[in-house]
Amino acid sequence: MNSLTAIKSGLALAFLTSITILVALMGAQAGNHETAAPAPTAAAAQNAPAPRNTASRAQGALVISSPVARMSFGRAVNSAGFLTITNSGKQDDVLIGASSGIAKRTELHTHIRDGQIMRMRRVEGGIKVPMGGAARLQPGGFHIMFIGLAKPLKNGDVFPLTLIFKKAGNITTNMTARKKIPHGAPMTDDMKMDHSHRGSH
């Protein structure tokens, strides 16, 4: 009787041990299934969304955003660039110049209204970027002039522009040529533009 009891106890212990091992193996497989990531297919890689290009550059407290240039039309050899400079710092800065490889000269300009004529003039002393504020270069106001284009600027063309600041130094951003400028007030129909660039040298 004791021998039979011992045999039954041994069989029960073996059965419980087998169940314990089986449960442990199933748990390990389940854990591996949860953590393993399937390899991406070629189709999934092609359809994955591309990273968004915000077209902005930051250096220190200055952030450059919305850099666009007006595409050139016909035989025009000049173009203009527009952007916004935001200053989150605790001191003013000044945009004192700009450079690019698309034109003979790259200059800071502004518009001065003379009756019904908007005359463009080169900015002397730079463009102030106030602390906690922004400097907006837009149609009808401050802008960047590209004088003597090396080749026509087509819609969608992208080129580097380096902005030169008195305190922050150089910041390079990419400008995109557009047929229509998405920001800034357009000129009214009764205004004429003086593109003579007198006093720009």
Secondary structure, DSSP 4 states (H G I P E B T S, - for coil): -HHHHHHHHHHHHHHHHHHHHHHHHHHHHHHHHHH--PPPPHHHHHHSPPPP----EEETTEEEEEEEEEPP-TT--EEEEEEEEEE-SSS-EEEEEEEESSEEEEEEEEEEEETTEEEEEEPSS-EEE-TTSEEEE-TTSSEEEEEEESSPPPTT-EEEEEEEETTTEEEEEEEEEESS-SSSPPPPTT-EEE---TT--
